[in-house]
Amino acid sequence: MKPLPAALDDPAWLHGESVFTTLRTRAGQALHWPAHRHRLEQSCAALGLPAPDPELPSMTKDPWGLARVTVTRHGTFFSQRPLSPGPRPRTGVHVRLTSVQVHPQLAGHKTGNYLPSRLAAQEADGAFEAWMQDTAGHLADGSRTSPLLDLGGEWVVPAGGLPGITRALFLSAMAFTTRQVHVSELGHVRAAWICGSGVGVVPVARLDLPVGPRTLPVRWPDVADPALRWPDDS
C-alpha cells in the first residue's frame, strides 16, 4: 500500500465534505456567476461550510471554458479548463433512466459526495446522460445535467434534484411547473431536454426506460444566451 498523501488527509477529500459549482466561461468572461454564487451560498449555509468568496479570479480567454468553484472548510478554491465537447449533436442525445437513487438529504446540493452520479454514469452504458430516481420512484436528476420535460404541453421540472442554473435561465421567461414526476409518467413525455453548463440546453432523441426505449422529437431551442448554447456554435 502507498501512504495517503497529506493533502488528501482531510474531510473534503476523504468524505466529500465540500460543495462546488461549474459555470461556463466565454472568452475570459464568467457567465451568470451571481446565480451560481447564490446557490453555493445556500448550500454552504445548509451544510455548515464557510460562505464562498464573492469574486472570481481572472479567467483564461478560451473561446469556451468551464470554471469550477469548490468550497471546503478551508476556504474557496478555483480551477478552469477549456470546454470542447465536440460537434453539436444535431439529432439529439441518448438518455437512460437508471436504477441509481439520489442521496435523500444531499440531492439538492452539488457536493463532493458524487458517488451516485458516478454510478449512474456507469449504468448509462454508453448513453450520453443517465437519469436518477428518488427512493419513491420519481425522476430526480441527471448524473451531470438537469432534466426538463414536456408533459401534456406543459414545461415540467422534476422535483427532488439539484436546482439547475442552466435550466432556470432557460425557463426564466416561461411558465413551468416544478413537481414530482413518477417514472411511470415518462412513457407519456412528449419531448425532453438536458440542461447544464457543459452542454447548454440539448434535446433528448432517445429515452431508455424499463419498459423499453422511446423515440422523442428533437426540438433545439432558439436561444441567444451563450450559457444556453452548445459550445461549438459560433
C-alpha positions in Angstrom: 0.0 0.0 0.0 1.0 3.6 -0.6 0.8 6.2 2.2 -2.1 8.6 1.9 -0.8 11.9 0.7 -1.1 14.6 3.3 -3.1 16.8 1.1 -5.8 14.2 0.9 -6.0 13.5 4.6 -8.9 15.9 5.0 -12.7 15.5 5.3 -13.2 17.4 2.0 -11.4 14.6 0.1 -12.0 11.6 2.4 -15.7 12.2 2.9 -16.8 14.7 0.2 -17.3 17.5 2.7 -17.4 20.2 0.1 -19.8 21.9 -2.3 -19.0 23.2 -5.8 -20.4 24.7 -8.9 -19.3 24.6 -12.5 -20.0 27.6 -14.7 -19.3 28.4 -18.3 -16.9 31.0 -19.4 -16.8 32.7 -22.8 -13.6 34.4 -24.0 -12.4 35.1 -20.4 -15.9 36.2 -19.0 -17.7 34.1 -16.4 -21.4 33.6 -17.3 -24.0 34.1 -14.6 -21.7 33.9 -11.7 -24.2 35.6 -9.3 -26.7 32.8 -9.8 -24.0 30.2 -9.2 -22.7 32.0 -6.2 -26.2 32.3 -4.7 -26.7 28.5 -5.0 -23.3 27.9 -3.5 -24.1 30.3 -0.6 -27.3 28.4 0.1 -25.5 25.0 0.1 -22.7 26.3 2.3 -25.2 27.6 4.9 -27.2 24.3 4.8 -24.1 22.2 5.3 -22.1 24.3 7.7 -19.4 25.4 5.4 -17.9 28.9 5.1 -19.5 31.2 2.5 -17.8 31.2 -0.9 -15.5 34.1 -1.8 -17.7 36.7 -3.6 -15.3 37.4 -6.5 -13.8 35.2 -9.2 -10.2 35.5 -10.2 -9.1 36.4 -13.8 -10.2 33.9 -16.4 -8.1 32.4 -19.3 -9.5 33.6 -22.6 -10.5 30.3 -24.0 -13.4 30.6 -26.6 -15.4 28.3 -24.3 -14.4 27.2 -20.9 -15.7 25.6 -17.6 -14.7 27.1 -14.3 -15.2 25.2 -11.1 -15.5 26.8 -7.7 -15.2 24.5 -4.7 -15.8 25.4 -1.1 -14.4 23.4 1.8 -14.0 24.3 5.5 -10.6 25.7 4.4 -12.0 28.2 2.0 -12.8 28.7 -1.7 -10.8 27.1 -4.5 -10.9 27.7 -8.2 -10.0 25.9 -11.4 -10.7 26.4 -15.1 -10.3 24.3 -18.2 -11.2 24.6 -21.9 -14.7 23.4 -22.9 -14.6 21.4 -26.1 -17.4 18.8 -26.2 -17.2 18.2 -29.9 -19.7 18.8 -32.7 -23.3 19.7 -31.8 -25.4 16.5 -31.7 -28.0 17.8 -34.2 -30.1 14.7 -34.0 -30.3 14.9 -30.2 -28.8 12.7 -27.5 -29.5 9.3 -25.9 -30.6 9.3 -22.2 -31.1 6.2 -20.0 -33.2 6.1 -16.8 -31.0 4.1 -14.3 -31.8 2.4 -11.1 -29.4 4.6 -9.1 -31.0 6.7 -6.4 -30.0 10.3 -5.4 -29.0 10.9 -1.8 -32.2 11.7 0.2 -30.5 14.6 2.1 -27.9 15.9 -0.3 -29.6 15.7 -3.7 -30.4 19.4 -3.6 -26.7 20.3 -3.2 -23.7 19.9 -5.5 -21.4 18.2 -3.0 -18.2 16.3 -3.1 -20.3 13.2 -2.3 -20.6 12.5 -6.0 -20.8 8.7 -6.0 -24.5 8.3 -7.1 -23.8 10.4 -10.2 -20.7 8.3 -11.0 -22.6 5.0 -10.5 -25.4 6.3 -12.7 -23.0 7.2 -15.5 -21.6 3.7 -15.4 -25.1 2.2 -15.6 -25.8 4.5 -18.6 -23.7 2.1 -20.6 -22.8 4.4 -23.4 -25.8 6.8 -23.3 -25.0 10.5 -23.3 -26.7 11.0 -19.9 -28.1 9.0 -17.1 -31.2 9.9 -15.1 -31.5 9.0 -11.4 -34.5 8.4 -9.2 -35.5 9.1 -5.6 -36.4 6.4 -3.1 -40.1 6.5 -4.1 -39.5 6.0 -7.8 -39.7 9.6 -9.0 -37.3 11.1 -11.6 -34.9 13.3 -9.6 -31.9 14.4 -11.6 -29.3 13.6 -14.2 -25.8 12.4 -13.5 -24.3 15.7 -14.9 -27.2 17.7 -16.2 -30.8 18.7 -15.2 -33.8 17.1 -16.9 -36.6 19.2 -18.4 -39.8 17.6 -19.7 -42.8 18.4 -21.9 -45.7 16.6 -20.3 -49.1 17.3 -21.8 -47.8 20.5 -23.4 -46.5 21.9 -20.1 -42.9 22.6 -19.1 -42.2 20.4 -16.1 -39.2 20.5 -13.8 -38.9 17.2 -11.8 -38.6 17.9 -8.1 -36.0 16.3 -5.9 -32.7 17.1 -7.5 -30.2 20.0 -7.8 -31.8 23.3 -8.7 -30.0 23.6 -12.1 -28.8 27.1 -13.1 -28.8 26.5 -16.8 -32.3 25.1 -16.7 -33.5 28.0 -14.6 -32.0 30.5 -17.0 -33.8 28.9 -19.9 -37.1 28.9 -18.2 -36.8 32.4 -16.7 -39.3 33.9 -19.1 -41.6 30.9 -19.3 -44.4 29.4 -17.3 -43.5 26.0 -15.9 -44.4 23.6 -13.1 -42.0 22.0 -10.5 -43.4 18.8 -9.2 -42.6 15.1 -8.5 -42.7 13.0 -11.7 -43.1 9.3 -11.2 -41.0 7.2 -13.6 -44.2 5.7 -14.9 -45.1 9.1 -16.4 -42.0 9.1 -18.6 -43.9 6.9 -21.0 -46.1 9.9 -21.7 -43.4 12.6 -22.2 -43.8 14.4 -25.4 -40.3 15.8 -25.5 -37.3 16.2 -23.1 -34.1 18.1 -22.7 -31.0 18.1 -20.6 -29.6 21.3 -19.3 -26.1 22.0 -17.9 -23.1 24.4 -18.0 -21.1 21.9 -20.2 -23.8 21.4 -22.9 -26.4 24.2 -22.7 -29.9 23.0 -23.5 -29.9 19.8 -25.6 -32.9 17.8 -26.8 -33.3 14.1 -26.0 -33.8 11.9 -29.0 -33.9 8.5 -27.3 -35.0 7.8 -23.8 -34.4 4.3 -22.4 -37.0 3.2 -19.9 -37.5 -0.1 -18.1 -40.4 -0.9 -20.5 -38.1 -0.2 -23.5 -36.7 2.7 -25.5 -38.8 5.8 -26.6 -38.0 8.0 -29.6 -38.7 11.6 -28.9 -39.0 14.6 -31.3 -35.8 16.6 -31.4 -36.5 20.3 -30.8 -33.5 22.5 -30.4 -34.5 25.7 -28.6 -33.8 29.1 -30.2 -31.5 30.7 -27.6 -29.2 33.7 -27.7 -27.6 33.5 -24.3 -24.1 31.8 -24.7 -24.7 29.9 -21.5 -27.6 28.0 -23.1 -26.0 27.1 -26.5 -23.9 24.1 -27.4 -20.3 25.4 -27.0 -19.1 24.8 -30.6 -21.7 27.3 -32.0 -20.0 30.5 -33.4 
